[in-house]
Amino acid sequence: MKKSDITCSNCHAGYRRLELVSKKGTKGEFRCLLCNHVLEVLDGSTDVSIRLTVQPELNGATTRSPD
């Protein structure tokens, strides 16, 4: 098993990537769950699992102060 981290170049969300080289996976692509940017194109030769670990702060977000 190979472990690595991926960062979305568009919104800077962080992902943990696990790859099982001993098992075939599914062809397709993985897109960022927050901004829909393509993070990786999967060829199906290995089983890859990717999960969101760091959600970036939204730009321009404001915090409401108590009234």
C-alpha positions as CSV (number, residue, x, y, z in Angstrom):
1,M,0.0,0.0,0.0
2,K,1.2,3.5,-0.9
3,K,0.1,6.6,1.1
4,S,0.4,10.1,-0.1
5,D,-1.3,13.5,0.2
6,I,-2.9,15.6,-2.6
7,T,-3.7,19.3,-2.5
8,C,-6.2,20.8,-4.9
9,S,-4.4,23.4,-7.0
10,N,-7.6,25.4,-7.3
11,C,-9.0,25.7,-3.7
12,H,-6.2,24.2,-1.7
13,A,-8.3,21.4,-0.1
14,G,-6.2,18.6,1.3
15,Y,-6.7,14.9,0.6
16,R,-5.2,11.6,1.7
17,R,-4.5,9.1,-1.1
18,L,-4.2,5.4,-0.6
19,E,-3.2,3.0,-3.4
20,L,-3.4,-0.8,-3.3
21,V,-1.0,-2.0,-6.0
22,S,-2.2,-5.6,-5.5
23,K,-5.8,-4.9,-6.5
24,K,-7.3,-3.6,-9.7
25,G,-9.4,-0.5,-9.4
26,T,-11.9,1.5,-11.5
27,K,-11.1,3.8,-14.5
28,G,-12.3,7.3,-14.1
29,E,-11.3,10.6,-12.5
30,F,-11.4,12.0,-9.0
31,R,-12.6,15.6,-8.7
32,C,-12.3,17.9,-5.7
33,L,-15.3,17.6,-3.5
34,L,-15.3,21.4,-2.9
35,C,-14.6,23.0,-6.3
36,N,-15.0,20.1,-8.8
37,H,-11.5,20.5,-10.1
38,V,-10.0,17.3,-11.6
39,L,-7.3,16.0,-9.1
40,E,-6.4,12.7,-10.7
41,V,-7.3,10.6,-13.7
42,L,-7.4,6.9,-12.7
43,D,-6.5,4.2,-15.2
44,G,-7.8,1.3,-13.2
45,S,-4.5,-0.5,-12.9
46,T,-4.5,-0.1,-9.1
47,D,-7.2,0.5,-6.5
48,V,-7.0,4.1,-5.3
49,S,-9.0,5.7,-2.5
50,I,-9.0,9.4,-1.9
51,R,-10.6,11.2,1.1
52,L,-10.9,14.8,2.1
53,T,-8.8,15.6,5.2
54,V,-8.4,19.4,5.1
55,Q,-11.1,21.8,4.1
56,P,-9.7,25.3,3.4
57,E,-11.3,28.4,4.8
58,L,-13.6,30.2,2.3
59,N,-12.2,33.4,1.0
60,G,-14.3,36.4,1.9
61,A,-16.1,34.6,4.7
62,T,-17.0,36.8,7.6
63,T,-17.8,35.9,11.1
64,R,-21.0,37.3,12.6
65,S,-20.5,39.1,15.9
66,P,-23.2,38.6,18.5
67,D,-26.0,41.3,18.4
